Every structure is written in C-alpha cells, then in structure tokens.
Amino acid sequence: MLITQAQATAAYTGLRALFNEGFMATASGVEDQWKDIALLINSETSDEEYGWMKNLSSIREWLGDRQVQNLSEASFKISNKHFEGTIGVPVDKIADRKLGGYSIAAQQLGQNARVFPNRLVFKLLQEGFAATGPDGQYFFDTDHPVQTKEGVVSVSNTGGGSGAAWYLLDTSKVVKPIIFQQRTPFKPQELTSGDSDHVFKRNELLFGVDGRCNVGYGLWQTAYASKQTLDKTALWAARANMMGFKGDNGEPLGITPNLLLVPPSLEEAARTALEAVIISNTSNVMKGLMKVEVCPWLA
C-alpha cells in the first residue's frame, strides 16, 4: 500500500528523534574515546595534504636571517571516504503506526554513528605495525630516520614482542598520534518520500545516516607500541625511550608520555603497574605517573 507524504514525514521525524537520542547517549563512557588520542581536522575538500608534519618548526634565537622551513605538502595525503548505514521500514508498519523494533533500530543506528570514529581511529592504531606513516616508515617501527649533526640515525618507537599490544602515548601535543579527518558529520537522512518509486516497488521507506571522513597517522614520536609483557620494567624502558626523542635539529622534543592505552586483556597488568600502592611489599613509585585507559575497541 502507499502512504501519504504526511505519514512518511511523521515517521521520519520520529525515527530522527530516536536516532538523535541514541547518538547523544553516553551510558558507557567510551563513546568519544577516540578524542583522547586523535586530532580532529575539519576537511574542506575531498582530501587534505599533511606533508608539513615532516617539518614542524622549532623556535631558535634570532641570529642573522630567519631559517625558513619549507613545508612539503605533497608527501602525505588523507582522502575522505563516504560511510553510510540504512534501515528499511515496511510501509504497512508506518500506516499502522507500529514501528516497534524499527524505532529501536533507529536509536541503535544513532549510537553506532556516535561511536564510529572509534572504529576507524583504534583500528588504524592497531595497524601501525605494518601501515606507513608520514615519514614513509611503518608508524611503529625500529628505524624512523632522524637527521642529526652526524648524519641520519634510526630511531625506534616499538618494543617488539609477540603478545597483546599496548600503547604509551603523549596526548598533550597539538598534533596527536592519529588524525581524524571529518568532511561531513554523520546525520540522519530520509532517503525516500511516501510516493517514491522505491516505496511503490519495495513497499518500504528508507531511513539512514551518512557522513564523510577518514583517519591517518600523526606524529610517530607521540606514540610507542609494544607486545612485550606489560610490567614496570617494560614501562620504564618505553617511557625513557620516548622522552629521549629528538627532532632533526638534535634538540629534545619534550615528549612526556601521559597515557597508557591497553586492550581489556591487559587491564589488570596496566592498573597494577600504574595504580597499585604496593607491589611485592614495595612502594610503587610508578603510581599515578600516567593515566590508564582501557579501550574496548582494541579487543
């Protein structure tokens, strides 16, 4: 059967309200966890260039002419992708005003849209052992090239190992470990009107959400990953490694890790290392040194 445009509009209005309700829900507390490790970039075109990250300028004493760092814009690009989610609502359900489970589906669709950036951001972080970053190396690698007065040296931001991965991060910098690039935010869409060809052929009204975005790697110096056993010894080594990072000018970058990010399987080890007061009858000097964050998206 066909429905009037007024009925279709009323159904869409109700589903949109439920979508927004699901989108705004914050029951789990991890809906926006991606914001802890990613820099949000509002994109204005189909893709954005990030070559400038290879040449972030430092401040020096002004002696003679300025030393200009030419920012290469063509070496690293993030292209936006289009993502969508759609549900079909039978026309009979709309006509009979019995949306029932479809109302729940719309609410769940809203929640899915809210947490979607987490899926992209943390998946990319996990892939960092075999995916290329702005410097042409794997994001987590043993031989990032760094220019010194003596020549190019290789610098590592990974601890090796074969267990579950954990991540030590400095999230205090402007440029963070991951970039979340957003072209258009996710928003609900009514995809068919009451008298459309789709309604006539399929006897259903389409309701969905779409948005354009993508992710890419930020500064490798702000992140360290390891698959070694997570304990105080490994954490001290990782922390010292990161705090020793220097820029191409040979000066310390001031990296200070403030976040230990772990999958659920490593929560106990992480909290023991950084939150326990006493470990093996000895005061835990690492207590409170860094924040522990358990990420379900890394499971």
C-alpha positions in Angstrom: 0.0 0.0 0.0 1.0 3.6 -0.5 1.3 6.1 2.3 0.9 9.9 2.2 3.8 12.3 2.4 2.5 13.4 5.7 2.7 9.9 7.1 6.2 9.5 5.7 7.3 12.8 7.2 5.8 11.9 10.6 7.6 8.5 10.5 10.9 10.2 9.5 10.5 12.8 12.3 10.0 10.1 14.9 12.9 8.0 13.7 15.2 11.0 13.5 14.3 11.9 17.1 15.2 8.4 18.2 18.4 8.5 16.1 19.4 11.7 17.9 18.6 10.1 21.3 20.9 7.2 20.5 23.6 9.5 19.2 23.6 11.6 22.4 23.5 8.7 24.8 26.7 8.4 27.0 26.0 5.3 29.0 29.3 3.5 28.5 31.6 6.5 28.9 33.7 5.5 25.9 31.6 6.9 23.1 34.2 9.6 22.3 37.3 7.7 23.4 38.9 8.4 20.1 39.3 12.1 21.0 41.9 11.1 23.6 44.4 10.1 21.0 43.3 11.8 17.8 43.5 15.3 16.4 40.2 16.4 14.7 40.8 18.1 11.4 37.8 19.7 9.6 38.3 18.9 5.9 37.1 21.3 3.2 37.7 19.2 0.2 37.9 15.5 -0.9 41.4 15.1 0.6 43.9 17.0 2.7 47.7 17.2 2.5 49.8 16.6 5.6 53.4 16.8 4.3 54.0 19.7 6.7 54.2 17.2 9.6 57.6 16.2 8.4 59.0 19.6 9.1 57.4 21.0 12.2 59.3 24.2 13.1 61.1 24.8 16.3 61.9 28.1 18.0 65.5 29.4 18.0 67.5 32.5 18.9 67.2 35.1 16.1 70.8 35.4 14.8 71.0 36.7 11.2 68.3 35.8 8.7 65.3 33.7 9.6 65.8 30.0 8.9 62.7 29.1 6.9 61.5 25.5 6.9 59.8 24.8 3.6 56.8 22.6 4.2 56.3 19.9 1.7 52.6 19.5 1.1 52.6 16.6 -1.4 54.1 13.7 0.5 51.2 12.6 2.8 47.5 12.8 2.0 44.3 11.6 3.7 41.4 11.1 1.3 37.9 11.2 2.7 35.7 8.2 2.4 31.9 8.0 2.4 30.2 5.9 5.0 26.5 5.0 5.5 24.0 3.0 7.4 20.5 2.3 6.2 17.3 0.6 7.5 14.2 -0.2 5.6 10.9 0.3 7.3 7.8 -1.5 5.9 5.1 0.9 4.7 2.5 -1.2 6.5 4.2 -0.6 9.8 4.1 3.1 9.2 0.5 3.1 8.1 -0.5 1.0 11.2 1.7 3.2 13.5 3.6 0.1 14.7 7.2 1.0 14.3 8.2 -1.1 17.3 11.6 -2.7 16.6 12.4 -0.2 13.9 12.3 2.6 16.5 15.0 0.6 18.4 16.9 0.1 15.2 16.9 3.9 14.6 18.2 4.5 18.1 20.9 1.9 17.7 21.9 3.5 14.3 22.4 6.8 16.2 24.6 5.2 18.7 26.5 3.4 16.0 27.1 6.7 14.3 28.4 8.3 17.5 31.0 5.6 18.2 32.0 5.1 14.5 35.1 7.3 14.8 36.4 4.9 17.5 36.3 2.0 15.0 38.4 4.0 12.5 40.9 5.5 14.9 41.7 2.5 17.0 41.8 0.1 14.0 44.4 2.4 12.5 46.4 2.4 15.7 46.4 -1.4 15.8 47.6 -1.5 12.1 50.5 0.8 12.9 53.0 -2.2 13.0 52.5 -2.7 9.3 51.0 0.6 7.9 53.0 3.5 6.6 53.1 6.9 8.4 54.1 10.4 7.1 57.8 9.6 7.1 57.4 6.6 4.8 58.1 4.1 7.6 55.7 1.9 9.5 54.1 4.0 12.1 55.5 1.7 14.8 59.0 0.9 13.5 62.6 0.3 14.6 64.2 2.6 12.1 62.5 6.0 11.8 65.1 8.3 10.0 66.1 11.3 12.1 68.7 13.8 10.9 71.5 14.7 13.3 74.7 16.7 13.0 76.5 13.4 12.4 74.0 12.2 9.8 70.8 10.2 9.7 70.2 7.8 12.6 67.5 5.2 13.1 65.1 5.7 16.0 62.6 3.1 17.3 59.1 3.6 18.8 58.3 0.0 19.3 59.4 -2.5 22.0 58.9 -5.7 19.9 57.5 -8.8 21.4 54.7 -11.2 20.4 52.0 -10.7 23.0 49.0 -8.4 23.1 49.9 -4.9 22.1 49.9 -1.9 24.5 50.5 1.7 23.7 52.2 4.5 25.5 51.2 7.9 24.2 51.9 11.6 24.7 48.5 13.2 24.1 49.5 16.7 25.3 50.8 17.8 21.9 48.7 19.7 19.3 49.4 17.0 16.7 48.4 13.7 18.2 49.3 10.1 17.3 46.2 9.8 15.0 44.4 12.3 12.8 40.6 12.1 12.4 39.6 14.0 9.3 36.0 15.0 9.0 34.4 16.3 5.8 30.7 16.0 6.8 29.4 14.8 10.2 27.1 11.9 10.3 23.4 12.9 10.2 20.1 11.2 9.5 18.7 11.2 6.0 15.2 10.4 4.7 16.1 8.5 1.5 12.6 8.1 0.1 9.3 10.0 0.1 5.9 8.4 0.5 5.2 8.3 -3.2 8.6 7.4 -4.5 9.4 4.5 -6.9 11.2 2.7 -4.1 8.1 2.7 -1.9 6.0 1.6 -4.8 8.4 -1.3 -5.8 9.6 -2.4 -2.3 6.8 -1.3 -0.1 9.3 0.2 2.4 10.6 3.6 3.4 14.3 4.0 3.7 15.9 5.8 6.7 19.6 6.1 7.1 22.7 8.1 8.1 25.8 9.1 6.1 29.0 11.0 6.6 32.4 11.6 5.0 35.6 11.2 7.0 38.8 9.2 7.3 41.8 8.7 9.5 45.6 8.9 9.2 48.7 8.8 11.3 50.0 11.9 13.1 53.4 12.2 14.8 55.1 8.9 15.4 57.1 10.5 18.2 54.0 10.8 20.3 53.3 7.1 20.3 55.1 3.9 21.4 53.8 0.4 21.0 55.0 -2.9 22.5 54.0 -6.5 22.5 56.3 -7.3 25.4 54.9 -8.4 28.8 53.3 -5.3 30.3 55.1 -4.7 33.6 57.1 -1.9 35.3 60.3 -2.8 33.6 58.8 -2.5 30.1 57.1 0.7 31.1 60.2 2.4 32.4 62.1 1.4 29.2 59.3 2.7 27.0 59.0 5.9 28.9 62.7 6.6 28.8 62.8 5.8 25.0 60.0 8.3 24.3 61.4 11.1 26.5 64.7 10.7 24.6 63.2 11.5 21.2 64.9 14.4 19.4 64.0 16.4 16.4 66.0 16.8 13.2 67.8 19.8 14.9 69.1 17.5 17.6 67.1 19.2 20.3 64.8 17.2 22.7 61.2 17.2 21.6 59.9 17.3 25.2 57.9 14.1 24.7 56.4 13.0 28.0 54.0 10.0 27.8 50.9 10.6 29.9 48.6 7.8 28.7 48.9 4.0 28.8 46.3 2.6 26.4 45.5 -1.1 26.7 43.0 -3.7 25.4 40.7 -5.3 28.0 43.0 -8.3 28.3 45.8 -6.1 29.8 43.7 -4.0 32.2 44.9 -5.9 35.3 48.5 -5.6 34.4 48.2 -1.9 33.5 46.3 -1.0 36.7 48.8 -3.0 38.8 51.7 -1.2 37.3 50.4 2.3 37.5 47.7 2.3 40.2 48.7 -0.1 42.9 50.2 1.4 46.0 52.3 -1.6 46.9 53.8 -4.2 44.6 55.6 -7.2 46.1 55.8 -5.5 49.5 57.5 -2.5 47.9 56.1 1.1 47.4 55.1 1.5 43.7 57.0 4.6 42.5 55.1 4.5 39.2 51.7 5.0 40.9 49.9 7.9 39.2 52.8 8.5 36.8 50.5 8.0 33.8 46.8 7.6 33.2 45.5 4.1 32.4 42.8 3.8 29.8 41.2 0.5 28.8 39.9 0.5 25.2 37.2 -1.9 24.1 37.9 -1.1 20.5 41.3 -2.7 20.9 39.9 -6.1 22.0 
